[in-house]
């Protein structure tokens, strides 16, 4: 719990890695994931670093692996996951892996190229055979013997100027969507001096590149004259038509067709052998690719980490700096010792002082990860700052449930989350790629608690799908009221609404054991009663939540050695918050406990008392709740207002007073020596990261930064104004608990009344009711899930998120740190 309460202690360590064992040591550290390396060569270009050649070689291998992976995906195969955890290979194996991969990739390129060439050739043979087999010849012959006037310009009388011209043919195939444009352009360009026949193939042909079936249009064009023939060939080339020779004699065409079919069969046999060989090559790719990708990725990561190291003056070792958890230092030493013993010289790691703020390390598990993610989404905590996540585990689901309280809806959410929790170890569930599913799955434990708390608050509200349940006997007795009030039949006929008077003996038997009495669901003033109850409950929860956030700031001040803030900030903040809004909570609870049913009609208004408290006045019609109430209220307001100047000036004056003697004691000529002496201090970096003014004003004897009074005053003024005004706005902000709770309850009530109630009233017979209720219940279930669970649940989630980020966390949590990102191979192994 210590790690969850605040981040772990992190130290800066310096590693001395022998050159021969540096690769092995870093590879071992990557398997353990203990350290985050610092870049000691930030001023050096990436192309001038020591291991840039090895990194480039790994990148070239990754490009080759990408090509092989695309070929595997193109073949419709699935890469198997690598077996077990593969270590980073030794540097000497990089050349072997590169040679094997390049040889396999070149072989695959050759086979794939041969396959493409064979497919293209087979496609041409099939198109040629289809053109010859389409039977354009008889139709064109009939067209030549046709004596219609439309063909007269083509057929001149014997002895004319064109008597020596012979008919020529152009045959080929074109894509169907280009055929109308081709035919139209041919007719216009040749001015009708041609005869064209277009026919669609009966069976589609396989596309040589995509492998998908594609339809083609065959055409046969007869023309006269060489110039028209040239035009036709140019037009068909522009349309990327496949043009084939066409023989005029029928017998010759049949012989050519038989020859084409024979060639196609031979080519298909060769193509089949090529594809079988391609399958063998892809099988070897499936064996090489999964482990090769993991190993090369790890090798590249190791070389990138080594590029962040500097070289010693003797060039015998590499020097690295890394952040490491103090708890993991023994494991780090052991890993370095085990990785470098084979080389005869052991790697060394030791702590060094640093003035930079260390990264934040908070270890999580599958349960706490989603709650820590909520906090980190606001901002990663500063080093060793109080972590709100442990408290968020309880407060976030509870505040959500206050707005979402319903037994039925909470049970559905709980069961959905429970199903994900029970199936969390199944590979199919983890491998799902849907982003929405991944979002729900990562927050399964959060959803589980949200549903569980919603069931709890649903029992308090006594609502299950907007219906009240009578688990215990009601505390109200209608019979006693009827017996003692003498309600007659005529009285009942004239009064549709009846009033239960708790002052009548036997009418109110006592409070309901748990939650709200179900009799309130039948009352006409049900909504007014819940309004008053939920509004006051929201104010109470809000003040308690904010006060708890201020109290958590005490742990930050004590831990960072800023005890002056306890008196100058925390105490005034608590006095201001509790003196005004804590007193409002006191009035609510006092009225609940001290005002009985007999005096409820003349009970004073808390709201009027609270307004009069700030106006220093009293209302004659609003009697006090307790003696000397006006004196107490005036004292609290004066005390709260007195805290404002303390908040505004207390910390700046204390810092200025503390800093002046420090400046007098320090000689001006010793500044550089003091600055250099910081490197010898054991923990010079732990005490100076509390707030902006101390970071700028550096008050410890070890710090040399100059205090800027204007910056300190400005920062403190912003903090004071934000807190004082925030107490008012944040308390009002918690009323969203009341508003969303009532909205959810009313929306559930409307959905029940408009859907299920109508369906239940349609049919009284069993058969009719069954037929009617099936579609109505289906519609009710769909709308319940879509509107009340998804939409209302998302709305309540966002409002609970805002209450934690703005109203709770800003009382003690700055969120200006950065995470420890250890060098690890975990993502590569996954």
Buried (B, 14 or more C-beta within 10 A) or exposed (E): EEBBBBBBBBBBBBBBBBBBBBBBBBBBBBBBBBBBBBBBBEEBEEEEBBBBEBBEBBEBBBEBBEBBBEBBEEBEBEBEEBEEEBBBBEBEEBEEBBEEBEEBBEBBEEBBEBBEEBBEBBBBBBBBBBBBBBEBBEEBEEBEEEEEEEBEEBEEEEEEEEEEEEEBBBBBBBBEEBBEEBBEBBEEBBEEBBBBBBBEBEEEBBEBEEEEEBEBBBBBBBBBBEEBBEBBBEBBEEBEBBBBEBBBEEEEBEEBBEEBBEBBEEBBEEBEEBBEBBEEBBEEBBEBBBBBBBBBBBBBBBBBBBBBBEBBEEEEBBBBBBBBBEBBBEEBBEBBBBBBEEBEBBBBBEBEBBBEBBBBBBEBEEBBBBBBBBBBEBBBBBBBBBBBBBBBBEBBBBBBBBBBBBBBBBBBBBEBBBEBBEEEEEEEBEEEEEEEEEEBBBBBBBBBBBBBBBBBBBBBBBBBBBBBBEEEEBBBBBEBBBEEBEBEEEEEEEEEEEEBEBEBEEBBEEEBEEBBBBBBBEBEEBBEEBEEBBBBBBBBBBBBBBBBBBBBBBBBBEBBEBEBBEBBBBBBBBBBBBBBBBBBBBBBEBBEEEBEEEEEEEBBBBEEBBEBBEEEEBBEEBEBBEEEBBEBBEEBBEBBEEBBEBBBBBBBBBBBEBBEEBEEEEEEEEEEEBEEEBEEEEEBBBBBBBBBBBBBBBBBEBBBEEBEBEBBBBBBBEBBEEBBEBBEEBBEBBBBBBBBBBBBBEBBBEBBEEBBEEBBEEBEEEEEBEEBBEEBBEBBEEBBBEBBBEEBBEBBBEBBBEBBBBBBBBBBBBBBBBBBEBBBBEEBBE
